């Protein structure tokens, strides 16, 4: 290998002195240049790495210093803010404590003022007590002196009495015991005579005052409760919009009218009067069901036997709800509490019952008010009297379903459903005198019942007899075997009996009609004649699904 001349020179790279080797051109120059290049590159890379690392450290230090300065500023601001908030809370707490201290100080001052005033009052009372004690001491001394003088006078009186007794013995010739006995006998005879005279006067005055007082109480009760009376009718008229609608209600050959009469048990009266159909029945509940069913059919326009039965069943359900509503309204109006739901329902039924033409529910409420007024006048419990008067006729709600008088039925019904007051139970059972009255409330209810029934226009005797005759007619028909329903119609001139077609054949239906007619002839008195109609209907039904 041959070498050439070379020289080393120092250069400047980015402000850093870098040795540069200058080599003369020779055959080894490329290799030598490569080696030198590598060395120079390594040195240059090391120098650049140091420069870059130094710059990065400087920038990191600068960023750290900047972050430290920012954190210092923020911490200082937070410290100042915390100090301000703490100072504010301390100031508010101090103000609150100042107010509480001021309030407590004011209360202490007020208490001190009250205590001072109370001490003054106690001092004054103490002075008054001292003065009273002084006066009492003076009076006690006077009383003691008076007692001494009284004892002295009493001894003197006893001595004088002894002397008088000795003198009387000498004059009369009797001992002291004999004189007492004679005096007592004279006093007894005189007292007995005066007592007899006085007793007679007291009895006469008491009887006169009792009659007058009873009249006053009765008149006052009548005046304080003056209700109107309207006797119920057995016929109800229904307005019909047109003759065409009347014809639809009658139906072909009267089938709709017959279906309605069969479903409700009433008598439908259709005459030449335009726009009117009359519903006649002695039972007000059946009459109301038929009338409302007829009104609904007229409003609906669809009139056929199936629709009639559907509407009648719906009205019957609504009537049951209305009965309960009438009972609830009555107990609210009368102010009665603690009644069993069955008793409320029974009282609602009385809205549709009549007694001699008088609405029984209104009559019961009237008796309740009259009983309370009479009891208040006599100084008795008005609430008990009002309850007894309200429930006294409850037996009439089921007397057509059970045997016995309505007082006995009402007693058992009320006792069965939780009525525990003996006064009320005795009034229910004894308001017609069936049993003896054990409380004063029973005669009060009897008087109120008589007042309510005796008022002008309250009752009609013929109506009650008419209703009883129709009920008897229906009862005779219902006693026959296989009878489902029995309805007295045509004002009692006809009774329609519906039998079970599965259990009674046609021959049995004819025989039943004859048996009923014979019993009616034997047991009832009636003008004219009564027609007995036995209906046996076979209905085939099937459902397509």
Secondary structure, DSSP 8 states (H G I E B T S, - for coil): -----EEEEEEEETTEEEEEEEE---TTHHHHHHHHHHHHHHHHHHHHHHHHHHHHHHHHHHHHHHHHHHHHHHHHHHHHHHHHHHHHHHHHHHHHHHHHHHHHHHHHHHHHHHHHHHHHHHHHHHHHHHHHHHHHHHHHHHHHHHHHHHHHHHHHHHHHHHHHHHHHHHHH---HHHHHHHHHHHHHHHHHHHHHHHHHHHHHHHHHHHHHHHHHHHHHHHHH---------SEEEEE-S-HHHHHHHH-GGGHHHHHHHHHH--EEE--S-TTEEEEE-S-HHHHHHHHHHHHHHHHH---SHHHHHHHHHHHHHHHHHHHHHHHHHHHHHHT--S--HHHHHHHHHGGG-EETTEEHHHHHHHHHHHHHHHHHHTTS-HHHHHHHHHHTTGGGGTTTTSSS-HHHHHHHHHHHTT---HHHHHHHHHTTSSS---SHHHHHHHHHHHHHHHSTTS--HHHHHHHHHHHHHHHHHHTSTTEEEEEEEGGGTEEEEEE-TTT--HHHHHHHHHHHHHHHHHH---SS--EEEEE----------
